[in-house]
Amino acid sequence: MFEKRLYYHIDWAMLAAILALCLIGVVQIYSATASSGQTLHVTQMYGIVLGLVAMVVCLSLDYRSLADKSLFLYLGIVGLLVFVLFFGVVRGGSRRWIDLGPLNLQPSEFAKATVALVLAKFLAGLTLPAVMLGLTASYAVVLGIYGEPDWGPIYSGFLGLLLLAAALTAIGLLVSGLTSNQIVAAVVAMGVGILLWMIDTLGYLLPDPLDAIVTHCSLVAHFTPFATGAMFLSDVGFFLTIVAAGLFLSVRSLARR
């Protein structure tokens, strides 16, 4: 489905400025390479034309319609990456290009859009708890003015809450990418969060060594040291691992949809 209405929302002044910069770049490349007989300016012009064509295509197509074809797009990108692995051109010490004559194709660039979408959604979800934590910082300021608090637990507590919020956001993002029903995603994400928060109580009922393994997966077990002013690298790594795994799996699930 074509989205012709998007043509009316183009920032023509910005587009003109971009084209002017492209023209200046072509002139500069020509002036620097014309005496040696090189035609790098022609390659630059090809790139500008292809960029304009890509812009028109992106404006004309409804990006939501690509969801039905995402599996084929994903397989196509994987195929290009495999092709680069065996037949790619080495540039700058790395094999990441496909030689197309006057142009070079870098397949990894196509995967960046998915990563950008996942990170944008993650940071948007983390904004609310970050703002709430920022507002509660006023209590620490008041304590610092009228008293002499122990700043260690305050600093570590804020860090622990931020890491906990990031981990829960990553879990919610992953669950949201696995289902198209947002109500189901919210309920499942809440259930997983509560389960990971209370799983240490279940771990005590299991025999050794399952009790230690289950208890180690508890969110409250890794958050409690932050609340007491103690910061351990293992606890920080636990939350960062959940965030990294959640974002990675979210990218994979979004690419497969």
C-alpha positions as CSV (number, residue, x, y, z in Angstrom):
1,M,0.0,0.0,0.0
2,F,1.4,3.4,-1.0
3,E,1.5,6.2,1.5
4,K,1.3,9.2,-0.8
5,R,0.3,11.4,2.1
6,L,3.9,11.2,3.3
7,Y,5.1,13.2,0.4
8,Y,3.3,16.2,1.8
9,H,5.3,15.9,5.1
10,I,8.7,16.1,3.5
11,D,11.0,18.8,4.9
12,W,11.9,20.3,1.6
13,A,14.3,22.8,3.1
14,M,16.3,20.0,4.8
15,L,16.2,18.0,1.6
16,A,17.5,20.9,-0.4
17,A,20.3,21.4,2.2
18,I,21.3,17.7,2.0
19,L,21.4,17.8,-1.8
20,A,23.5,21.0,-1.7
21,L,25.9,19.2,0.6
22,C,26.0,16.2,-1.7
23,L,26.8,18.5,-4.7
24,I,29.6,20.2,-2.7
25,G,31.0,16.8,-1.9
26,V,30.9,15.7,-5.6
27,V,32.7,18.9,-6.6
28,Q,35.3,18.5,-3.9
29,I,36.0,14.9,-4.9
30,Y,36.2,15.9,-8.5
31,S,38.7,18.7,-7.8
32,A,40.9,16.4,-5.7
33,T,40.9,13.4,-8.1
34,A,40.4,14.8,-11.6
35,S,44.1,15.5,-12.2
36,S,45.0,11.8,-11.5
37,G,42.3,10.5,-13.9
38,Q,40.2,8.9,-11.2
39,T,36.4,8.8,-11.4
40,L,35.5,8.7,-7.7
41,H,33.1,11.5,-8.2
42,V,31.1,9.3,-10.6
43,T,30.8,6.6,-7.9
44,Q,29.7,9.3,-5.4
45,M,27.0,10.4,-7.9
46,Y,25.8,6.8,-8.2
47,G,25.5,6.7,-4.4
48,I,23.5,9.9,-4.3
49,V,21.1,8.6,-6.9
50,L,20.6,5.3,-5.2
51,G,20.0,7.2,-1.9
52,L,17.3,9.2,-3.5
53,V,15.7,6.1,-5.0
54,A,15.8,4.5,-1.5
55,M,14.2,7.5,0.0
56,V,11.3,7.5,-2.5
57,V,10.8,3.7,-1.9
58,C,10.7,4.2,1.9
59,L,8.2,7.0,1.5
60,S,6.0,5.1,-0.9
61,L,5.7,1.8,1.0
62,D,3.8,1.2,4.2
63,Y,6.4,-0.2,6.5
64,R,3.8,-2.1,8.4
65,S,3.1,-4.2,5.3
66,L,6.7,-5.6,5.6
67,A,5.7,-7.6,8.7
68,D,4.2,-10.2,6.4
69,K,7.4,-10.5,4.5
70,S,9.8,-10.2,7.4
71,L,10.7,-13.9,7.4
72,F,11.8,-13.7,3.8
73,L,13.7,-10.4,4.4
74,Y,15.4,-12.0,7.4
75,L,16.5,-15.0,5.4
76,G,17.7,-12.8,2.6
77,I,19.9,-10.8,5.0
78,V,21.2,-14.0,6.5
79,G,22.0,-15.2,3.0
80,L,23.9,-12.0,2.2
81,L,25.9,-12.2,5.5
82,V,26.8,-15.8,4.7
83,F,27.8,-14.8,1.2
84,V,30.1,-12.0,2.6
85,L,31.6,-14.6,5.0
86,F,33.0,-16.6,2.1
87,F,33.1,-14.3,-0.9
88,G,33.1,-10.8,0.6
89,V,35.7,-8.2,-0.3
90,V,38.2,-7.3,2.4
91,R,38.4,-3.5,3.1
92,G,40.1,-1.9,6.0
93,G,41.2,-5.3,7.4
94,S,37.6,-6.6,7.6
95,R,35.5,-8.8,5.3
96,R,32.1,-7.0,5.1
97,W,31.6,-5.9,1.6
98,I,30.0,-7.3,-1.6
99,D,31.7,-6.0,-4.8
100,L,29.0,-4.9,-7.3
101,G,31.4,-3.2,-9.7
102,P,31.1,0.6,-9.3
103,L,29.3,0.1,-6.0
104,N,29.9,-1.9,-2.8
105,L,27.1,-3.4,-0.7
106,Q,27.4,-3.9,3.1
107,P,24.7,-6.3,4.2
108,S,25.2,-5.6,7.9
109,E,23.8,-2.1,7.4
110,F,20.3,-3.6,6.7
111,A,20.3,-5.2,10.2
112,K,20.9,-1.9,11.9
113,A,17.3,-0.8,11.5
114,T,16.0,-3.6,13.7
115,V,18.6,-2.9,16.3
116,A,17.7,0.8,16.3
117,L,14.0,-0.1,16.8
118,V,14.7,-2.4,19.7
119,L,17.0,0.1,21.5
120,A,14.5,2.9,20.9
121,K,11.7,0.9,22.5
122,F,13.9,-0.2,25.4
123,L,15.0,3.4,26.2
124,A,11.4,4.6,25.8
125,G,10.3,2.0,28.4
126,L,13.2,2.9,30.7
127,T,12.4,6.6,30.6
128,L,9.4,6.4,33.0
129,P,11.2,4.7,35.9
130,A,14.3,6.9,35.3
131,V,12.2,10.0,35.6
132,M,10.5,8.6,38.8
133,L,13.9,7.9,40.3
134,G,15.0,11.4,39.4
135,L,12.1,12.9,41.2
136,T,12.8,10.8,44.3
137,A,16.3,12.2,44.3
138,S,14.8,15.3,45.9
139,Y,14.5,13.4,49.2
140,A,18.2,12.7,49.2
141,V,18.9,16.4,48.6
142,V,16.7,17.4,51.6
143,L,18.5,14.8,53.8
144,G,21.8,16.2,52.7
145,I,20.8,19.8,53.6
146,Y,19.2,19.1,57.0
147,G,21.2,16.0,58.0
148,E,24.3,13.9,57.5
149,P,23.1,10.8,55.8
150,D,25.2,7.8,54.8
151,W,25.5,8.4,51.0
152,G,26.7,4.9,50.2
153,P,23.3,3.2,50.5
154,I,21.7,6.1,48.7
155,Y,24.0,5.9,45.7
156,S,23.9,2.2,45.5
157,G,20.2,2.1,46.0
158,F,19.5,4.4,43.1
159,L,21.9,2.3,40.9
160,G,20.2,-0.9,42.0
161,L,16.7,0.5,41.2
162,L,17.9,1.7,37.8
163,L,19.4,-1.7,37.0
164,L,16.3,-3.5,38.2
165,A,14.1,-1.3,36.0
166,A,16.3,-1.9,33.0
167,A,16.1,-5.7,33.5
168,L,12.3,-5.6,33.9
169,T,12.1,-3.4,30.8
170,A,14.2,-5.8,28.8
171,I,12.0,-8.7,29.9
172,G,8.8,-6.8,28.9
173,L,10.4,-5.8,25.6
174,L,11.1,-9.5,24.8
175,V,7.7,-10.7,25.8
176,S,6.1,-7.8,23.7
177,G,8.1,-9.0,20.7
178,L,6.9,-12.6,21.1
179,T,3.2,-11.7,20.9
180,S,1.1,-9.3,19.0
181,N,-1.5,-8.9,21.8
182,Q,-0.3,-6.2,24.1
183,I,-2.6,-7.3,27.0
184,V,-1.1,-10.8,26.9
185,A,2.4,-9.3,26.7
186,A,1.7,-7.1,29.8
187,V,0.2,-10.0,31.8
188,V,3.0,-12.4,30.9
189,A,5.8,-9.8,31.5
190,M,4.3,-9.0,34.9
191,G,4.1,-12.7,35.8
192,V,7.7,-13.3,34.8
193,G,8.8,-10.3,36.8
194,I,7.0,-11.4,39.9
195,L,8.2,-15.0,39.4
196,L,11.9,-13.8,39.2
197,W,11.3,-11.6,42.3
198,M,9.9,-14.4,44.4
199,I,11.8,-17.4,43.0
200,D,14.2,-17.4,45.9
201,T,11.4,-18.5,48.2
202,L,10.8,-21.5,46.0
203,G,14.5,-22.3,45.8
204,Y,14.7,-23.1,49.5
205,L,12.3,-25.9,49.0
206,L,14.5,-27.6,46.4
207,P,17.3,-30.0,47.1
208,D,21.0,-29.1,46.6
209,P,22.3,-27.9,44.1
210,L,19.0,-26.8,42.5
211,D,18.3,-24.5,45.4
212,A,21.5,-22.5,44.8
213,I,20.8,-22.3,41.1
214,V,17.2,-21.1,41.5
215,T,18.1,-18.7,44.2
216,H,20.8,-17.2,42.0
217,C,18.1,-16.3,39.5
218,S,16.2,-14.2,42.0
219,L,16.0,-10.5,41.3
220,V,15.5,-9.6,45.0
221,A,18.7,-11.6,46.0
222,H,20.8,-9.5,43.6
223,F,19.0,-6.2,44.5
224,T,19.2,-6.5,48.3
225,P,23.0,-5.7,48.4
226,F,22.4,-2.4,46.6
227,A,19.8,-1.4,49.2
228,T,22.3,-2.0,52.0
229,G,25.1,0.0,50.4
230,A,27.1,-2.9,49.1
231,M,27.8,-3.2,45.3
232,F,29.2,-6.4,43.9
233,L,30.3,-6.9,40.4
234,S,28.4,-10.2,40.2
235,D,25.1,-8.4,41.0
236,V,25.8,-5.7,38.4
237,G,26.7,-8.4,35.9
238,F,23.5,-10.3,36.6
239,F,21.3,-7.3,35.7
240,L,23.3,-6.4,32.7
241,T,23.2,-10.0,31.5
242,I,19.4,-9.9,31.6
243,V,19.3,-6.6,29.7
244,A,21.7,-7.8,27.1
245,A,19.9,-11.2,26.7
246,G,16.5,-9.5,26.5
247,L,17.7,-7.0,23.9
248,F,19.4,-9.7,21.8
249,L,16.4,-12.0,21.8
250,S,14.1,-9.1,21.1
251,V,16.1,-8.3,18.0
252,R,16.0,-11.9,16.9
253,S,12.2,-12.2,17.5
254,L,11.5,-8.9,15.7
255,A,13.6,-10.0,12.7
256,R,11.7,-13.3,12.5
257,R,8.2,-11.8,12.7
